[in-house]
Structure formats: structure tokens, C-alpha cells
Amino acid sequence: MCVGQLGSLLPHVVVPSILAAFLIPEWHLSGAQAGLLAGSGAAGYMVAVPVLATLTDRIDARRILIAGSAVSALGTLLFGLFATGLWSGALFNAVAGVGFAGAYMPGLKALTDRLAPGDSSRAITLYTSSFSFGVGLSFMVSQLVAEGWGWRSAFLVTAAGPLVMLTACLLLRSVKPAPTSGRLLDFAPVLHNRQAMGFVLGYGAHCFELYGIRTWIVAFWTFVAAKSSAASILTPIVVSVVFSLLAMPASILGNEFALRFGRHRAISAVMFASAAVALLIGLLADKPPWLLLPLILIYAVTVPADSGALTSGMSMAADPSHRGATMAMHSTVGFSLSALGAWALGVALDAAGGPQSASAWMAAFSVLAAGILLGPLALYWSRRETPT
């Protein structure tokens, strides 16, 4: 399933990968428009995931996974062939996002349905952390192909990735979910599960920060590199790939930290640290690459270190008969705030002078810090006793 997910993720950040060098200048996009384009995939995901993930409580998640992988490949292919501007690009990116809604959380449900009873925290964390490895692969392939053969080729090549998950699905045995009662989109039991909702809302704060920086990391390092006259191997491709690859061990270690010191305490500590690093990067945005790189590498660890702990915490806190619905809520909140994060950073950049201004990047990283600080508040709320 982890290998299949790498294929599903190959098209995942192709839009953010090529925004700064290709789409923004060719389509004359503002920061807000670029953020809207990048966030359209998360918006499509957000619309579809409540239905698709909840369906996994009723039918084998493998069937949804197959359909979602096919639609993801189709949306990516359509973007490469027919996108000509903001709105057509956003439409096709949203179609790919709808497909990914049938791949990521249904894939997690397909995995957990086939795990032996007991603590599944490490297996879930490995699956969620391989997400970051897949994103790094997507950054690398997308930028290299776009620079070598043009940006449309990047979409055509990465559209083949979801076929790997289709192959993985054929190797899975059939599993029929346990019978469940209630309406298909009945989220009331999920909303009443305060412990699970704390992790869901914390995940939303995490996604706001994560997708915000993933959307704009290439543009930020393009700004940093342009201010340095010295030639460097620290190109936007290298920095974005390394930033993503560090997320996998960070997520695994973050979950181990949570198992040892307590999930809420560990997640909150990581989120506070991440906000502090974001503000420091913003303050030093006009400094040379050798000074900013260590901070970016630290941020590459703090941003994803809470991911596995949040998702495994949600899965274990969920009522088994409503786990699919809980995963649907988890993803809906997470990807809603992912879309908002990509757009909010673009708005902040526009308002403070544009991507070529150091003060604009200070504003953008301040938005990231403010977003992640909502996570500890959500976890604190979930620990409070419900009034009787």
C-alpha cells in the first residue's frame, strides 16, 4: 500500500512545482490566483471525500481506491492536454483532487481493514509518512520533466503514477466491512466524539501549514536564490525535494515521540516549535541561503512531525463502526484548510508587496505560524470535560 501510494502521489504537487517558473509568468497570475489554482486540487478532494471515505464503512475500500486512482490519472492528463489559464487549470486540478479523495483515505481504510487486531499506530504512521516521500518524488519528477520537455509534459508523465496503486489494488484480498447502521453521511457520531474531533481539528491546522509551505516553497527558494550572486547547488528543485523527503522520518519519529511522552503533549510541542521556526524564517527572509537553509531543514522536520501522531490518534479514537466517517471528517477538515492555506499565503504575498519582497515573505510565514498555533487550542479543547 505504501508503494501504491507513491504512485498515487506522483501528480500531487505538479502544480506547485511549476507555478513559479512556468504558470505564474505564462498565465500572468497574481499570488492569490496562483494560490487558488494550487488549492483547487484540495478543494476537489474536500468536496468528494465525505462521500467516498464514508462509503468505506459499507463497501470494500479497494473498489473506491480503484475508481479514485483512475479519476486522478484522468484529471492530471486533462490538465496537461487542455489547460489554458486559471479557470480551466483549476477545473482539471479539481478533477484530479476528486480522484485523490478516492485514493488517500480509502487507501488508509483498505490498509487498516486488513491489519491484525491491536495497536496499528506504527502501520498507519508508515502509510501517512510515505505520503511525504511521494510528495518529494512528485516535486523532483515534475520539475525535472518540466525543465527538460516543457510543463505540459510534467502532467503527462505524472498522470501514469496512479496506475501503480491500481496494480497494488489487484494484489489485495477482498474484505467486507462490518455491518453499520445509520445514514450514509451521518456525521453526528463523529462530531460527538470529542477526543477524535480534537485530532481532526489539529490535523486541519497541520494541513493549513503543510500545504501552504508546499505550495510556495519553490517560489520562496527562487526568491532566496535570486538574491545570492554565488552559484549554488541549492536550487529550488533540490530544496523542495529535500524538504519533502525529511517529512517521512520526521513523521515516524514524531509518532514514536508521541507514544513515549503522550500524544497531546508531543503534538502541541511540535506545533509550538514549528510556529517559532516559521516566524524566524520570515524575519530572515532576505538573508543569504547558507543562513536560511538550516532553518528550512528544521522547518522540514517540525511541519510534518505531528502528522502521523494526529492521524493514528484519530483512527484509534474513532468508533470502529464509524471509522470511515471519522476518516472522512479528518480529510474534509484537513484538505479544506489545505486549500485555504495555499490561497491565504498568496493573498498575504500580494498584500505585502509580492513574491519578490522580503516583507511579503515575512507576512506569508506569519500566516503559517498563526495557522499551526490553532492546533494546540483544538487539542486542549478536546481534553476538557463536556459539561453535564
C-alpha positions as CSV (number, residue, x, y, z in Angstrom):
1,M,0.0,0.0,0.0
2,C,2.9,2.4,0.7
3,V,4.4,1.7,-2.7
4,G,1.0,2.2,-4.3
5,Q,0.6,5.5,-2.5
6,L,3.9,6.7,-4.1
7,G,2.3,6.2,-7.5
8,S,-0.9,8.0,-6.4
9,L,1.2,10.9,-5.2
10,L,3.3,11.3,-8.3
11,P,0.9,14.0,-9.7
12,H,0.2,15.5,-6.3
13,V,2.3,18.6,-6.3
14,V,2.9,19.1,-10.0
15,V,1.0,22.4,-10.0
16,P,3.0,23.9,-7.0
17,S,6.2,22.5,-8.6
18,I,5.8,24.5,-11.8
19,L,3.9,27.6,-10.5
20,A,6.9,30.0,-10.1
21,A,8.8,29.1,-13.2
22,F,6.1,28.4,-15.7
23,L,2.4,29.0,-14.8
24,I,2.6,32.4,-13.0
25,P,4.6,34.1,-15.8
26,E,2.8,32.4,-18.7
27,W,-0.7,32.9,-17.3
28,H,0.0,36.2,-15.6
29,L,-1.2,35.1,-12.2
30,S,-1.3,37.1,-9.0
31,G,-0.3,35.4,-5.8
32,A,-3.9,34.9,-4.8
33,Q,-4.7,33.4,-8.2
34,A,-1.7,31.1,-8.0
35,G,-2.8,30.0,-4.5
36,L,-6.3,29.4,-5.8
37,L,-5.0,27.3,-8.7
38,A,-2.8,25.2,-6.4
39,G,-5.6,24.9,-3.8
40,S,-8.2,23.7,-6.3
41,G,-7.0,20.2,-6.0
42,A,-7.5,20.2,-2.3
43,A,-10.9,21.8,-2.9
44,G,-11.9,18.9,-5.2
45,Y,-10.7,16.5,-2.6
46,M,-12.7,18.3,0.1
47,V,-16.0,18.0,-1.9
48,A,-15.6,14.3,-2.7
49,V,-14.0,12.8,0.4
50,P,-17.1,12.9,2.7
51,V,-19.0,10.6,0.4
52,L,-16.1,8.4,-0.7
53,A,-14.4,7.8,2.7
54,T,-17.8,7.2,4.4
55,L,-18.7,4.6,1.7
56,T,-15.8,2.5,3.0
57,D,-17.9,1.7,6.1
58,R,-20.3,-0.1,3.7
59,I,-18.3,-1.5,0.8
60,D,-14.7,-2.7,0.3
61,A,-12.4,0.3,0.2
62,R,-10.4,-1.4,-2.5
63,R,-13.3,-0.7,-5.0
64,I,-13.3,3.0,-4.2
65,L,-9.5,3.0,-4.4
66,I,-9.5,1.7,-8.0
67,A,-12.1,4.3,-9.2
68,G,-10.3,7.1,-7.4
69,S,-6.9,6.2,-8.9
70,A,-8.4,6.2,-12.4
71,V,-10.0,9.6,-12.0
72,S,-6.8,11.1,-10.5
73,A,-4.9,10.0,-13.6
74,L,-7.6,11.4,-15.9
75,G,-7.6,14.8,-14.2
76,T,-3.9,15.1,-14.4
77,L,-3.9,14.1,-18.1
78,L,-6.6,16.6,-18.9
79,F,-4.6,19.4,-17.3
80,G,-1.5,18.6,-19.4
81,L,-3.5,18.4,-22.6
82,F,-6.1,21.2,-22.3
83,A,-5.4,23.7,-19.5
84,T,-5.0,27.3,-20.9
85,G,-5.5,29.5,-17.9
86,L,-6.6,29.9,-14.3
87,W,-10.1,28.5,-14.5
88,S,-9.5,25.6,-16.9
89,G,-6.4,24.7,-14.9
90,A,-8.4,24.9,-11.6
91,L,-11.2,22.7,-13.1
92,F,-8.8,19.9,-14.2
93,N,-6.8,20.1,-11.0
94,A,-10.1,19.8,-9.0
95,V,-10.9,16.7,-11.0
96,A,-7.6,15.2,-10.0
97,G,-8.3,16.2,-6.4
98,V,-11.7,14.3,-6.6
99,G,-9.8,11.2,-7.7
100,F,-7.2,11.6,-5.0
101,A,-10.1,11.7,-2.5
102,G,-10.9,8.1,-3.6
103,A,-7.2,7.1,-3.1
104,Y,-5.7,8.5,0.1
105,M,-8.2,7.9,3.0
106,P,-9.9,5.0,1.3
107,G,-6.4,3.6,0.9
108,L,-5.8,4.0,4.6
109,K,-9.1,2.3,5.3
110,A,-8.2,-0.5,2.9
111,L,-5.0,-0.9,4.9
112,T,-6.5,-0.8,8.4
113,D,-9.2,-3.3,7.4
114,R,-6.5,-5.8,6.5
115,L,-4.3,-5.3,9.6
116,A,-4.4,-7.7,12.5
117,P,-6.3,-6.5,15.6
118,G,-4.2,-4.5,18.1
119,D,-2.2,-1.3,18.0
120,S,-2.0,-0.2,14.4
121,S,-0.3,3.1,15.2
122,R,3.1,2.3,13.6
123,A,1.5,0.8,10.4
124,I,-0.7,3.9,10.0
125,T,2.2,6.2,10.6
126,L,4.3,4.4,8.0
127,Y,1.5,4.8,5.5
128,T,1.0,8.5,6.3
129,S,4.7,9.3,6.4
130,S,5.2,7.6,2.9
131,F,2.9,10.4,1.7
132,S,5.9,12.8,2.2
133,F,8.3,10.5,0.3
134,G,5.7,10.5,-2.6
135,V,5.5,14.3,-2.5
136,G,9.3,14.6,-2.7
137,L,9.2,12.3,-5.7
138,S,6.5,14.4,-7.2
139,F,8.5,17.6,-6.7
140,M,11.6,16.1,-8.3
141,V,9.9,14.4,-11.3
142,S,7.6,17.4,-12.1
143,Q,10.4,20.0,-12.1
144,L,12.9,17.9,-14.0
145,V,10.4,16.9,-16.7
146,A,9.1,20.5,-17.0
147,E,12.6,21.9,-17.4
148,G,13.6,19.3,-19.9
149,W,10.4,18.9,-22.0
150,G,8.0,21.7,-21.0
151,W,5.4,22.0,-18.3
152,R,2.7,20.1,-20.1
153,S,5.0,17.0,-20.3
154,A,5.2,17.1,-16.5
155,F,1.4,16.4,-16.3
156,L,1.5,13.7,-19.0
157,V,4.3,11.8,-17.2
158,T,3.0,12.1,-13.7
159,A,-0.5,11.0,-14.8
160,A,0.9,7.5,-15.1
161,G,1.6,7.3,-11.4
162,P,-1.9,6.3,-10.1
163,L,-1.7,3.2,-12.2
164,V,0.8,1.9,-9.6
165,M,-2.0,2.0,-7.0
166,L,-4.3,0.2,-9.4
167,T,-1.8,-2.6,-9.6
168,A,-1.5,-2.7,-5.8
169,C,-5.3,-3.0,-5.5
170,L,-5.2,-6.1,-7.6
171,L,-2.9,-7.8,-5.0
172,L,-5.3,-7.1,-2.1
173,R,-7.7,-9.7,-0.9
174,S,-11.4,-8.7,-0.7
175,V,-12.6,-7.6,2.7
176,K,-16.2,-6.8,3.5
177,P,-16.7,-4.1,6.2
178,A,-18.6,-5.0,9.3
179,P,-22.3,-4.0,9.0
180,T,-23.1,-0.5,10.1
181,S,-26.3,1.3,10.8
182,G,-27.4,4.9,10.1
183,R,-27.5,7.2,7.1
184,L,-24.5,7.4,4.7
185,L,-23.5,10.9,5.6
186,D,-24.4,10.8,9.2
187,F,-21.5,12.6,10.9
188,A,-23.3,13.2,14.2
189,P,-21.5,10.3,16.0
190,V,-18.2,11.7,14.8
191,L,-18.9,15.3,15.9
192,H,-20.0,13.9,19.3
193,N,-16.6,12.1,19.7
194,R,-14.7,14.9,21.3
195,Q,-11.5,13.0,21.5
196,A,-11.4,12.2,17.8
197,M,-12.5,15.7,16.8
198,G,-9.5,17.2,18.7
199,F,-7.2,15.2,16.4
200,V,-9.3,16.1,13.4
201,L,-9.1,19.9,14.1
202,G,-5.5,19.6,15.0
203,Y,-5.0,17.9,11.6
204,G,-6.7,20.8,9.9
205,A,-4.2,23.2,11.5
206,H,-1.4,20.9,10.4
207,C,-2.7,20.8,6.8
208,F,-3.0,24.6,6.6
209,E,0.7,24.9,7.4
210,L,1.8,21.9,5.4
211,Y,0.0,22.7,2.1
212,G,0.8,26.4,2.5
213,I,4.5,25.8,2.6
214,R,4.4,23.0,0.0
215,T,2.6,25.3,-2.5
216,W,5.1,28.2,-2.0
217,I,8.4,26.5,-1.1
218,V,9.7,26.6,-4.7
219,A,8.7,30.2,-5.1
220,F,10.3,31.1,-1.8
221,W,13.6,29.5,-2.6
222,T,13.5,31.0,-6.1
223,F,13.4,34.4,-4.2
224,V,16.2,33.4,-1.9
225,A,18.4,32.1,-4.7
226,A,17.9,35.2,-6.8
227,K,19.3,37.4,-4.1
228,S,22.5,35.4,-3.9
229,S,25.1,36.1,-6.6
230,A,27.1,32.9,-5.9
231,A,26.3,29.8,-7.9
232,S,24.9,27.1,-5.8
233,I,23.6,23.5,-6.0
234,L,20.8,24.6,-3.7
235,T,18.3,25.1,-6.5
236,P,14.6,25.2,-5.8
237,I,14.4,21.6,-7.1
238,V,16.9,20.3,-4.5
239,V,15.4,22.3,-1.6
240,S,11.8,21.3,-2.3
241,V,12.7,17.6,-2.7
242,V,14.9,17.5,0.4
243,F,12.1,19.4,2.3
244,S,9.6,16.7,1.4
245,L,11.9,13.7,1.9
246,L,12.7,14.8,5.5
247,A,9.0,14.6,6.3
248,M,8.9,10.8,6.2
249,P,11.4,10.2,9.1
250,A,10.1,13.2,10.9
251,S,6.5,11.9,10.9
252,I,7.7,8.4,12.1
253,L,9.9,9.9,14.8
254,G,7.1,12.3,15.8
255,N,4.7,9.3,16.4
256,E,7.3,7.5,18.4
257,F,7.8,10.7,20.5
258,A,4.0,10.7,21.0
259,L,3.9,7.1,22.1
260,R,6.6,7.7,24.7
261,F,5.6,11.1,26.1
262,G,1.9,11.4,25.4
263,R,0.2,12.2,22.1
264,H,-1.3,15.5,23.1
265,R,1.8,16.8,24.8
266,A,4.1,15.7,21.9
267,I,1.9,17.2,19.1
268,S,1.5,20.5,20.9
269,A,5.2,20.8,21.5
270,V,5.9,20.2,17.8
271,M,3.3,22.8,16.7
272,F,4.7,25.5,19.0
273,A,8.2,24.7,17.7
274,S,7.0,24.9,14.1
275,A,5.4,28.3,14.6
276,A,8.6,29.7,16.1
277,V,10.7,28.4,13.2
278,A,8.3,29.9,10.7
279,L,8.5,33.3,12.3
280,L,12.3,33.1,12.3
281,I,12.4,32.2,8.6
282,G,10.1,35.2,7.8
283,L,12.3,37.6,9.8
284,L,15.4,36.4,7.9
285,A,13.8,36.0,4.5
286,D,16.3,38.4,2.9
287,K,19.4,36.8,4.3
288,P,21.8,34.5,2.3
289,P,21.0,30.9,1.5
290,W,23.6,29.5,3.9
291,L,21.8,31.1,6.8
292,L,18.3,30.2,5.7
293,L,19.0,26.6,4.7
294,P,19.4,25.3,8.3
295,L,16.1,26.9,9.3
296,I,14.4,25.4,6.3
297,L,15.7,22.0,7.2
298,I,14.5,22.4,10.7
299,Y,11.1,23.5,9.4
300,A,11.0,20.5,7.1
301,V,11.1,18.4,10.3
302,T,8.7,20.4,12.5
303,V,5.9,20.8,9.9
304,P,5.3,17.0,9.3
305,A,6.4,15.7,12.7
306,D,2.8,15.8,14.0
307,S,1.1,14.2,11.0
308,G,1.4,10.5,11.9
309,A,0.6,11.1,15.5
310,L,-2.6,13.1,14.6
311,T,-3.8,10.5,12.1
312,S,-3.1,7.5,14.2
313,G,-4.7,9.3,17.2
314,M,-7.8,10.0,15.1
315,S,-8.0,6.3,13.9
316,M,-7.6,4.9,17.4
317,A,-10.1,7.4,19.0
318,A,-12.7,6.7,16.3
319,D,-15.7,4.4,17.0
320,P,-14.9,1.3,14.9
321,S,-18.4,1.3,13.4
322,H,-17.9,4.9,12.2
323,R,-14.1,4.8,11.4
324,G,-14.8,5.5,7.7
325,A,-16.9,8.5,8.6
326,T,-14.3,9.7,11.0
327,M,-11.6,9.5,8.4
328,A,-13.9,11.4,6.0
329,M,-14.2,14.2,8.6
330,H,-10.5,14.1,9.1
331,S,-9.8,14.5,5.4
332,T,-12.5,17.0,4.8
333,V,-11.3,19.4,7.5
334,G,-7.7,18.8,6.6
335,F,-8.0,19.4,2.9
336,S,-10.4,22.3,3.3
337,L,-7.7,24.1,5.3
338,S,-5.1,22.9,2.8
339,A,-6.9,24.9,0.1
340,L,-7.2,27.8,2.4
341,G,-3.5,27.7,3.3
342,A,-2.4,27.8,-0.3
343,W,-4.7,30.8,-1.0
344,A,-4.1,32.6,2.2
345,L,-0.3,32.7,1.6
346,G,-0.9,34.1,-1.9
347,V,-3.1,36.8,-0.5
348,A,-0.5,37.7,2.1
349,L,2.2,37.9,-0.6
350,D,0.1,40.2,-2.7
351,A,-0.9,42.4,0.2
352,A,2.7,42.9,1.4
353,G,4.4,43.5,-2.0
354,G,4.6,40.3,-4.0
355,P,6.9,37.3,-4.1
356,Q,9.9,39.4,-4.8
357,S,9.6,41.3,-1.5
358,A,11.2,40.1,1.8
359,S,8.4,41.8,3.8
360,A,5.8,39.8,1.8
361,W,7.6,36.5,2.8
362,M,7.5,37.7,6.4
363,A,3.8,38.1,6.1
364,A,3.4,34.7,4.5
365,F,5.4,32.9,7.2
366,S,3.4,34.8,9.9
367,V,0.2,33.4,8.4
368,L,1.7,29.9,8.6
369,A,2.7,30.4,12.2
370,A,-0.8,31.7,13.1
371,G,-2.4,28.7,11.4
372,I,-0.4,26.0,13.2
373,L,-1.0,27.6,16.6
374,L,-4.7,26.7,16.3
375,G,-3.7,23.1,16.7
376,P,-2.8,23.1,20.4
377,L,-6.0,25.0,21.1
378,A,-8.0,22.2,19.4
379,L,-6.2,19.5,21.4
380,Y,-6.7,21.5,24.7
381,W,-10.5,21.8,23.9
382,S,-10.7,18.0,23.3
383,R,-9.3,17.3,26.7
384,R,-11.8,19.4,28.6
385,E,-14.7,17.6,30.2
386,T,-18.0,18.0,28.5
387,P,-20.4,20.0,30.7
388,T,-23.2,17.8,32.1
